[in-house]
Amino acid sequence: MTTRDDRRQPPVDGSEAETLRGFLDFHRDTLRWKCSGLGEEELRRSLPPTDLTLAGLVLHLTMVEAGWFNLTFAGGVSRPGWLAIADSDDPDWSWRHAHEFGADQLWQWYDEAVAVSDRVVADALATDAGLATRAADPAEPVTLRWLLGHMIEEYARHNGHADLLRQAIDGQVGE
């Protein structure tokens, strides 16, 4: 995925589940578009006054995908590759350490997280509870419906950051 036009569009008249999944895919594709065509240096570049980077956004959203869908909602159906090196006590670990990994590694972790997330969502939707399926972690009594809405919000927020970073890096703009 390299252009704005390559993004999957959410259905205009889909079911609730199809619409939520469609918007999540749209935002995932937007992140890829905002990072496409950039080299390692540009992905790691922070632009004052912030220390956010596109690489940091990719790693953060990787960890959010895996943290919510895989580890919290599904109870850990897969062990993410980054889990052994991440500091789970540091909520800002992804932001501070993304520069230590190459783009290929970051996208590999991201793709793995998204694939597991999609499998978790499909499995939950295949049950009688569907969107009302509750998280496996009793400390997080959320439904799949809530989680999909939350992830759309998370991506939308960070894609706004990606818009600003990308424009400052090379002038590329667009929604």
N, C-alpha and C positions, 0 to 999 in steps of 0.2 A: 504494500500500500504506500503510494508515494504522493498522491494528489488529493486535493479536496474532493474531486468528483469520484474518487475510488471508494469513498466511505459508504458503508452500508447504511441505508436510510431506514428509520423505523417505519412500521406499517401505519398508514393513515387510519385504517379501519380494522385493526387486528384485535384479538382478544387482549385482556389485561396482561396476561403472561407474555404474549407475543410483543406487545407494545413496550413493556418494561425491558425485556431482553433486547429488543430493537434499539431502544435508546442507550442501553449499556454498550452494545456493539458499536453504535455510532460514536460514542465518546471514546471507546478504546481505539477506534480507527482515527479519530481526531488527534489523539496523542501521537500515534504513529506518524501521521501527516506532519504534525508540528516538528517532529524530530527527523523527518526524512531528508536525505541529501546532505546532512551535516557530518563533519568529521569528528574524531575523538575530542579535539581541542574545543570545538564549538559546543559539543554536548556537555563538556565540563566547565564551560565559561559561566562565571557568575557576573552579574552586572549590578554595581552599586545603585541603590543602597542595600540590596538584598544579597544574600549568599546562596539563594536558590539557583539550581542548574537544571537543565533538561535531563541530564543523567540522574540527578537526584530525584526528579519527578518520576522517571521510569522505575527506579529502584523502590521509591516510596509506594507507588501504585502496585508494584509487584508484591510488596509485603502486605499491603492492604487487601489485595485480592486473596492471597493465600491465608492471611490472618483471619479474615472474615469467613470466606466460603469454605475453605479447606479445614483449617484448624478449629475455628469456633463453631461454625454451622454444622459441618459434617463430622467433627470430632477427630480430624487428622487422618484422612483417607490416603494421604501421600505426604512424604517428607520432602519439603522444599530444599533444593541444593544450598541455598544461602543460609538456612536455619542454623547450621553448625558454626557459622562464623559471626552471625549477627549477635549483638548484645541486646537481649530481650528486655533488659532493665533500662535501656536508653531509648526513649521514644523518638529521638532525633538521629538514630544511628544511620538510617538510610540517607539522610541529607548530608551527613558528615563524611560518609565513607564511599559514596557512589563513584567518586573520582578514582578510587583504587581499582576499579574494574573496567575492562574494555567494553565497548558498545556491544560486541558479539555476546559477551557473557551476560550483560544486562538484559538484552533482548531474549536470550535463551531462557533466563529465569522468568522473564515476563511471560513468554509464550507458554512455558510450563504451568505457571500460575493460572493463566487464562484457560488453558485446556482443562485443568483440574476443576476450576470454578464452573466451567460450562457443563462438565460431567455431573458435578454436585447439583447444579440447578436442574438439569434434565432428570436426574434421579428423583429429586424432590417433587418435581412436577408430575412424574409418573405415578405418584402415590395418590390415594384418595384425598389427602389433605391439600395437595397442590401448593398454591401460594400461601396457605395457612400453616404449612409445615413449620415446626418450631426447631430452633437450633439444638444441637446435641449438648452443648455446654449449658447447664442449668443456670450458670451465673450470667448468661446473656439470653434472656427469654424473648428472643426476637423471632419473627416469622420470616419466611422467604420473601414475602411481599415487602416487608420493612427493609430487609437487607438489599433487595434490588433497588428500591428507592434511595437508600442511603448510598449505594455505590454509584448511582447516577449523579447524585449530588457531589460526591467525592471527586469524581472525574470532571464534572462541570467546573467545579472550583479550581482544580489544578490545571485544567485545559485553559482557563483564563490566565493563569500564571504562564503557561506555555506560550500563549499568544503574545504576551508582553516580552518574554525572553526571546522568542524567535524574531520578533520585529526588531529588537535591539541588536541581535546578532547579525542579521543580513537584510532587514527591511521587509521580509515576507509577512504579509498580513492576510487576514481572511478568517471568517468564522468557522 
